[in-house]
Amino acid sequence: MRKVIIFMFIFSQIVGVIYTRFSDINYFGWVPFDEISFYHIKVTVNSKELNSEQISNRYRLPNRGRENRSIHHVFSIISQYEQSYGKLDSAQVKVLYHVNGKEEEIWELCQ
């Protein structure tokens, strides 16, 4: 029984590493993921653009910041907030970002 438990533990770790290696979200992965992203969040609620402090309070993220993991973590935090607490706000969210010094891209929340 003990060998089965040890085998299952090691097997689950290997499966987790393989899964996170090929996905955008690497919260629990032991895979090296060196990616530096700089971002700027813009939010409009009821035709009113939120200021830096309001955005920081809304998502618990700085309005302008640096993400040392995947930029998808920022997108995930924003999406989760807007699908739960901000569901009734009908916010329009744009994130301007660039990864590893490449060209700037725009991510928009689709609701």
N, C-alpha and C positions, 0 to 999 in steps of 0.2 A: 504494500500500500504506500509506503514511504517513497519508493522509487517512482511510482505512478504520479504522486504529487510533485516530486522534483521534476520529472519529465514534463508534466503539464505546465509547470511554472516556466521552465526554459522555453518550451514550445510557444507559449503565449508571448514571451518576450520577443522571440524571433518573428512571429507573425506581426506583432506591433511595429517592429522596426521596418519590416518589409512594407507594411501598409502605409506608414508615415513617409517612407521614402518616395512613394508615388502619389501622394496627396498634397493638397495645398496647405492643409492644417497640420502642424507638427507640435501640438501642445505637449504630448507625452513621448515624442520620438527621441531616440538616442542617436539620431542621425545628425551629423554636423550640418548646420544650416546657416551659413554666413551670408546674410543679405542685409544691406543697410538701405533703408527707405526713409525718405523725407516726405512729409505730407502736410497738407493744409485742408482743413475741413470747412465747408461752407454750408450753412443750413438756413432754409427759409421756412417759416411756419406762419400760415395765414398772411401771406404776402409781406411778411416782415422778416428781414434778415437778422439772425441772432448775432450778438457780438461775441467776442472771444471768451469772455467769462461765462456767458450763458451756454455756449457750446461745451466748454470744459465741465461745467456742472451737469450738463445733460448726459454726456457720455463717460465722464470720469477720465477723460483724455485731454491732453493739451490741444488747443485749436491748431497750433502748428507744432509739429514734433518730429521725432526720429523713432523709427521702429527697427530694432536690431534683429528681429525675427522676420517672419513673413508679413508682408503688408496685408495679407488676408486676415491676420488677427485683428487689425483695425477695422476692416470691413465687417468682420464677424461681430465685433462689439457693437458697432453702429446698427447692423441688421437686427441683432437680438433686442436691442433697446427699442427700435422702431416697431418690431413685431409684438412687443409686450407693452411696456409703459407708454410709449409714444404712439400707439396704434391709432388713437383717435385724433392725433394732431395733424395727420396728413402732411408730414414734413417732406420737403424736397432737400435731399442731401447730395452734395458733390464732394468728392475727395480728389484734390489735385495732388499727384504724387510722382516721384521718380525713384527708381530702384537702381542702386549701384552706379549712380551718375549717368544713367541713360536718359533718353528723352522723357519729358513730362507726359503723364497719362492722366486721364480723368475716369474716375469710377463714380457712377450715379446709382443711387438706391432706386430700385424698381419696385413699386408697390402695386 
